[in-house]
Amino acid sequence: MKPYISFIALLLIFSSCKEQKNEANIESKELTIAEKIAKANGVDNWTNVNEIQFTFNVDRADSHFERSWVWKPKTDDVTMITSANTVSYNRKSIDSLSENADKGFINDKFWLLAPYNLVWDEGTTIKNQDSVKANLTDDIFSKLTIIYDSEGGYTPGDAYDFYYDSDYLVKEWVFRKSNQPEPSMITTWEDYEDFNGLKISKTHNGKDNSVKLYFTNIKVN
């Protein structure tokens, strides 16, 4: 019996070592830059989110625009609330009545959670570059560029340049429509706040404060 028991013990030890080695390999897997940015902004906590509410605001010159959203990501139920009307729909069954609302939702949600979309979105090409001068300041950041494929989505072919710091937090970004060389819009990423583990930049200012995009009434359940 003793040799048999010893063999079993050795087998258990070997199995334990093998499991520890596999766990070590998983832990040592190098994250991509996109994953590091998403994690720095709390994407790992997204699975705990049952509902998120927010109001998207745009101030430009003497004009103000806003629309509010209630989104249940687990079921993909969305409600848009504006001064004119309220539209509720499910993103799994978009029709001609809800398509315009969904276009607005995709835009506003992207501004809110763009760092997460770096790992959520498919059909993209990502490039990285170190030590790049920002557009709105003299600060030097690293830059990640994401380019969307020319097919699919509401705005195919667009590109975004994310300028991020050593903590992998976005400080500025550039939107380039249809991946054109010249910027279509440049704004800051500032006023970060933690909402139940989601780190969200609430304010985006354009050059010379020509435009201000910001979020209010943020609630994460």
N, C-alpha and C positions, 0 to 999 in steps of 0.2 A: 504493500500500500504506500509506503513512504516515497519510492521513486515516482509513483503515479501522482501523489500529492505535490511533489516537487515540480513535476512537469507542468501541472495545472498552474502552480504559482508562477513559474517562469513564463507561461503563456499569458497570464494576466498582466505581468510586468511588461512584457513585450507589447501587448495591446495598449496598455496605458501610455507607454513611451511613444507609440505610433500616434495615438490620439493627441498627445501633447505636441508632437512635431507638426501634425496637421494644423492644430490651432495656432502654433507659432507662425506657420507659413501664411495663414489667413491674416493674422495680425500684422505681419511684416509686409503685406502687399502694399505697394506704393500707390497712394491716391493720386488721381489726376488733379490738375489745377482746378478744373470745373468742380470736382467733388470737394476739394478743400474749401472753395468759396461757398458752395452750398452748405457744407457742414458748419462753417463759421457763422452762417446766418440761421442755423438751427433746423436744417431740413430733416435731421433725425427725429425731431419732435413732431413732424407733420402727421405721422400716423395716429397721433393722439387727438387730432383736431376733428371735432364733430361739426362745428359751425364757425364760420368767420364772417364778420360784418365790417364794412368799411365804406367811407364816402370819399370819392375821388374828386378833387377840386383843381380847377385851373384858373389862375388870375393872369390876365394879359391886358396891359394898358388899363382901360376903365371897365373892362368886362370881367364877369365872373361866371364860371360854369361849374356845375356839380351834379353828380348822380351817386346814389347809394346802392349798395349790394348786400344781399344775404346769400351766402353760399354754403351748402352742406356737401363737402367734398366726397363723403363716403357714398352718397346717393346721387351726387351731381345735380341736385335741385338748386336752382338759381332764381332769385327774385331781384329785379331791378326797380328802383324807386326814384322817380324824378318828379319835378313840380307839375309835369303834365299828366303822367300816368304811372301805373304799376304793372309790371309784366312778370309773370312767374312761368317757368318752364323747366324741363329736364334736358340736360345737354346730350343725353343719349337719343333723343327724338326731337331734333330741331326741325321746325317747319318754316314756311315763308313768314309767318307772323312773329316768330321768335328769333329769326336769323339776325335782324338788325340789333336786337338787344344783345345777342350773343357776341356780335362783333365788338360792341362796347365793352362787354364783360372781359373778353380776351385782352383787349387793350389795357383796361384798368387793372386787371389782375396781373398782367405782365409787369406793369410799373411797380406793383406792390411786391411781387414775389419773383422778380427776374432772376436772382441768384439760384432759385430752385429750378427754374426752367432750364438752366445750364445742364442739369442732369435728367430732367423730366422729358424734354423734347427730343423727338427722333427726327431723322432727316436733316442733320446739321453737320457742318464742318467747323472744327475748333482749332484755332491757332494761338500760340503763346509767344510773348516777347518780353524781355526784361529791360529795365532801365529806360523808360519812355517818359518824355516830358508831357505833363497834362496840358490840356487845351485852355483851361480857364485859370490856371495858376502856373507858377514856375516849379511846382513840385514834381518829383520824379517817382513814378510808380511802375509796377509791372502791368502788362496789358494782355487781356484775353479777348480774342475776337471770335464771335460766333456768327456763322453765315448759314442762313436757311436755304434749303433746296428751292429750286425755281418752280416746283410744283407742290400743291397742297397748302392748306391753311388759307387765311384771309389775306395775308400780305406775303406771298412767296418771294424768295430771293433777297429779303432784307438782311442787313448786317448790323451788328452791335459791337462796339468796342468797350470793354469793361476795364477801367483803370482801378487797380486795387493795391492796398498797402501790405505790409509784412504780416498783418493779422488776417489777411484774405478778406477784408471788408472793402466793398466797392466805394470809391470816393468820387468817381466821375464816370460818365459814360457818353458815348457818341452813337446816335442812331444814323445809319446811312441807308436811305431807301434804295432798294434794288441793288445793294452792294456798290453803289457809286462811290468814287474816291472822296468826294467832298461831303462833309457832314450835313445832314438834314436837320439835326437838332443836337445840341450839347447841353447837358445839365449836370449839376452836382448831385451827389448822394450824401445827405447829411441828416442830422436830427434822428439818430438811431434810438430805438426803444425796444425793450424786450416785452413781448406779449406771450406769456405762458410758454416760453422757450423759443418763440419765433422772433428773430432779431430783424426789425423792419426799419428801413429808412423812410421817415415820414415826409421829408421835404426835398424837393429838387428845384434848384434855381438855375435859370438860363444865364447866358452872358449878359452882363450889365443889368441883371434883374429884369430882362425884357419879358420873361415869362416865369411863373412860379407854379409848379405842380405839387400838390401836397395832399396828405391823407388825414382825415379826421374821423371821429366816431369808430375807431378800430376796437373790435371786441373779438377775442378768440376763446371759444369754448371747447 
